[in-house]
Amino acid sequence: MNSQFKIAMMGSWNTDGGVSRHTTPIVEWLRDHCYDVKVFTHYRKSAHGYPLNVKDEDFVYRCFTASGMEIEGLNSFNVDPLLQAVENEGYNIFMAEDLGLLPIEKLLEIFSRIKAKSKTVLLNHDNTPKPKESPFWKFDWDKIINFLPEQDQFMQNYYPTSKIGRIEFPVFPISKGDRKRAVENMQLPLDKNIILTFGEYNMVDFLPALLELKQKDPSIYLLALVYDEQGKQDLERKIKELNIRYGYNEIRAENSSWQKRREYIFASQMVILDKGQGVKGSGAILSSTAYQIMSWGTPILARDNLFFAPFRKGEIIKYKNNEELKHYIRRLLAADDNLKEKTLDMAYKFCVDHSPEKISKQFLNVFNELLEAQPEYENNQGCI
């Protein structure tokens, strides 16, 4: 085990949400490279993001409610596991991710005890500044890490620039899948071109365009993944309200691991991420879903808005309207068009630049500076 750093990470875990998508590839890379990391996270009954149906790892401690909400039968913040790690077990780095979704007032009460034993780092997820009177601004962090320049602008109004750094959002590990095997594993048709959409995105606004394409090309198979049966019923109702006779070929309720999502991505010819017509976005925002799935070798189409602004070099195919969406789908399915190859090539380059290894090492550099330690990235003897 790497002896320099023992890291206490407080944030979201094993949920389908932006914070968890940021934390997961970093924590997994650190632990794979022999760093001692404990994760302190929300109770499942009060999570940020949709709780995934997976078993928690042995380094995960559920000890607080989202934003410290008072919920009957739950301690809004059981401080004992965190203080035990920091005060008695030598955890010398404390990382808080998305402070507004943590039990901020109770955390502030014990913050001096944490700072007495560890260096404190805020991973900032706020896209606009909190009100001046918010307890958000009462924490004296050793370092604040943003992932977008727009965050730097407003954080500099409250903290010295020497305490503010920027490390970009990570992607998940680059993986190459076997489409035939993935299709079989997911029990999907082998002779179809699967177009996938999922998660918290709009699944209705672009549907008429896809159905128009499907009428002309019966090889197209439309698959939507929702979180639960209620989500399935809601989507079916919305489709019915549009007076559409036929909708998706399949709507599945699926809330398992990110590894199973990856299998669906492998099985698909393309993925559509659409926030909905008229949605522009504001502040410091990005699509954490795009970062999660970009490294899995399937083209992403997205309605052009601020959520996809970080992708400037063709890593994602952006469309402004349904006509453009149809145009790009036709091109992706055409045997003699190189759009897919170009898109995946740019996506691969982006993923190399935002890999868990590269991003995690930037965090290690921050820890080295805070603790005035020497860089130590690898342990070739294995974790002990």
N, C-alpha and C positions, 0 to 999 in steps of 0.2 A: 504493500500500500504506500502511495506517495505520502511522505511525512511532512511536507511543507504546509499544505493547506488541508484544513477540515472545514467543509462548506455546509452551512445551514441555509437552505433555500426555502423561502416562505412565499407561496403563491398557489397557482392552480395546477392540478395534476389529474391525469386520467379523465379529462373531459374533452369534449369537442368544442374548443373555444380558442381565441387568439392567444391568451396568456399561456395556456397549456401547450399550444403549438410552438410557442417560443421556448418554453422551458424544456420540453421533452428532448429535442435533439442535443441540447447543450448538456443536460444532466447525464443522458445516456453516453455521450462521448466521454465526459469526465470520468464516469464510473468505469467505462470500458478501458480507460487508461490509468486505472488504479488510484483515482482521487476519491477520497472519502466524502460522500455527499449524502446528507439527509434532507428529505423534502417534508415540509410542514404545510398542510393544505386544508381546504374546506372539508367539512362533513359532506357526505354524499347527499344528504337531505337539504343542503344549503350550498350548492356548488355554483361556481361561475362557469357557464358553458354547460352543454348537455352531458351529464355523467355517462361515461362509457361503461358498457357491461363487461368489465375486465377485473381481475383480481389485483389488488394493490401489491406492490413489491414490498420486501421486508424493510426497505429504507424509508418508507412513507408513513407519516404520522398525521392522522386527521384530528384536528384540535381546535377548529374555529368555524364560525358561520361567515358567509359572504358579507362583507362590510360590517361585521360585528352585529348583525341583526339579532334581535331577541326572539328566539324560537322555543316554544315550550318543549321541555325535555332535553335541550341542548345547552351546554355551556358556551356562551358566545365566544370565549377565548380561554381555553385551558392552557395557561402559560407554562405549566410544569415541564412538558417535553422539550420545549425550546430552551428554557432556562437551564435545564439539566444538561443539554448539549453544549451550550455556550459556557456556562459557569463551571461545570464539573467534568466535561469530556473533551475539552480543548478545541472546540470548533472556533476557529479564529477568523472566519469570513462569514458574515451574515448578509444574505442577499434577499431583499424584499422585492417582489415582482408585482406591479400594478397596485400601488399603495391604496388607492381608493376602494379596492375590493377586499382589503384586509380589515381586521378589527382595529381601525386606525387609532381610536382614542385609548383603548387598552394597551395597544402596542406602544403608544407614546409614554404610558405610565412606566413601562419596564425598559424603555429604550436606553436610559443611562446605564442600566445594569448590562445590557448587551454591549454598549460601546466600551464599557470598562474591560471587556474580555475579548472583543473581536473588532475587526474593521467592518464598517457598515457600507453597503452598496445598494442604491435604489435602481432597479430596472424600471424605467419610467414608461408607462403605457398611456398616459393622458394625452389626448389630442388637442385639448384646449386647457388653459390654466384654471385651476380651482379658484373660488372666491378668496380674496385676501384674508378673510377671517377664518378660513378653513384650517383645521389642525394639520392638514397636509404640509403646510409651510413651517411647522414648528420642529421638524426633525433636522438634526445637524448631521447630515450624511457625510461620510468620508469621501464618497464618490457617487455621482449620479450618471447613469448611462442612458442615453437616448438612442433611438434607432432611425430617427428622421430629423432633417435639419430644422423643420418647423418647430419641433420640440425645443431645440436649442434656443430659439428666439425668445420664447416666453420663460423658460427656466432661468435664463440669464438675468431676468428682472428680480429674481429672488435669491440666487446663489452665485458666488464668485465663479468666473469662467474656469478657474483652475480646478474646480471640483466637478466640472461637467465634461463628459466625454461622449463619444458616439461610436457604437458598434452596431453594424447593420443586422437586420433580422435574419436568422438562419433558415436554410432549407433543411429538409430531412435527407438522410443519406441517399446518395445516388444508387439506384437499383435498376437492373435490367431484368425484365420479366419475360416469361414464355407465354405468349398470348393464348396459344392452344390449351396449354395446361391450366392457365387462369380461367379461361372460359369454361372448361370442364369442371374445375374446382367450384366455380360460382354457379354451376348448373345453368349456363346460358347457351343459346344456340350458336353452334360453330359456323354456320353458313350465313351469319348476319353481320352487318356493320353496326356495332353497338355505339350509340351516342348516350353518354352518361351525364346526369346532373344530380346534385345531392346537397345535403346540409341545409344551411339557413338561407339559401339563395332563392330568388324568385324562380318558380318552375312553370309559370303560366304565360307570361308576356310573350315569350318567343315560341310557344307551343304551336300556334297556327302556322308559322313558317315551317316548322319541322314536319308537321302533318302534310303540308303541301308538297314538300320534298318526298316524303314517304309514299305518297300516292303515285308519284312518278318512278320511284326507286324502292321496290319492295324489299330490297336487301337491308334497308335501314331498320334498326331495332332501337326503340326509345326506352331507356331505363332511368327511373328516378328512385333515389334512396332517401327516405325520410327517417326520422328517429324512432317513431313508435306508431302504433295503430291509430292513435288520434291524429297524428300528422298525415297518415295515409287517408283517413276519412276527410280531413280538411282539404287536402289537395284534390281528391275526387269531387268534392263539392264545388270547389272553385272552377274546375274543368266543366262541370255540368252547368254552372252559371253562365259560361261562355257559349252555351248551346253547341258545344263540340260533341259530335256523335262518338268519335273515337279519340282516345287520349294516348297515354303511354302504353306501350306493350306490357310493361310491368311497373308496378310501384311496390317497392319492398321496404319494410321497416327494418332498419339496420343501425345498431349503435354499439358495435363491437370495437375491436382494437384498430389502431391505425394500420397495422399490418394487413388486416382484412380489407380495409379501404384500398390499400395498395393493390391487392389482388383484383378488385373491381377496376382500378385504373389500368392495370395490365391488360385486362380483358377487353377494354374499350378502344375504339378507334379515335375517339376524341371526347373531351369533357367540356361542358358549357357551364360557366359561372356568370350568372346574370343577376345583378342587384335590382333590376326592374327598370322599366322605361321611366325617364324623368328623374332618376336618382343620380345625383352628381357627387355628393359627399362634401365634407368641409373639414378643415383642421388638418392635423397630422394623422393620416389614416393610410392603411394599406390592407390588402387582402391576404390575411395569414393563411387562408386555404390554398391560395395559389403558391405560396412559399412551401407549403407542406407537400403538394403533389407534383410540383414542377420537375422534380428529380426522378420521376418514375417513368419517363419515356413515352408519354402520351400528350399530343397537342392540346392546349387549352385555348378555348375561345371565350372572350369576355366582353360584355357591353362596356364601351369606353367611358370611364369616369375616374374620379380621383383615387378610388381604391386600387386601381391598377397603374397609377402614375409611375411607380418605381420601375416598371418594365418598359424601357424606352428604346430597346434595340431589336424588337421583333421576337422576344422570348415568349410572348403571348400574342395571339391573333385578336386584335380588338375590332369590334364592329359598332357602328353608330345606330343601326336600325336593323330590322328583320331582313330587309333585302340584302344588306351586306352580309348578314349571317348566312343566308342561303348561298350566296356567292362563295363564301369561304368554305362552307361544308362541301359544296360540289367540288371545289379544288382539292380539298383534302382526300376526297374519295376517288379522284381521278388518278388513274395509273400513270399518266404522263406529265403530272404536275409535281414540281419539286418544293411546293410550299411546306409540306410536312417536314421534309428533310431540313430545310432552312430554319424552320421554327425550332425543331428539336436541337439543332446545332447551337443556336443562340441560347436556348434554355440550358443546355449542358454547360456552356461557358458561364452563364449566370450562376449555376449551381456550384461550379468549382469555386467561384469567388465568394459564395455564401455558404460553403460547406460547414457542417458541424465542427470539423477539425479546425478550420480557419477561424471561425467565430469563437470557438471555445478557447483557442490559444490567445486571442485578443483579450478575453476575460482573464486568462492566466497572467498576461502581462500587467493588467490592472492590479491583480492581487500581488504580484511581485513588487510593484511600485509602492503599494500601500504598506506591505510588510517588509520592504527593503530586502527582499529575498532574491536569490539567483534563479533564472529560468530553469525549469526542470519539467520537460514535456513528456518524456517517454520513460517507461520502465520495461525494458526488454526481458526481464526475468519473470514477468507475470505478476499478478497481484497476490500479495501474501496477507 
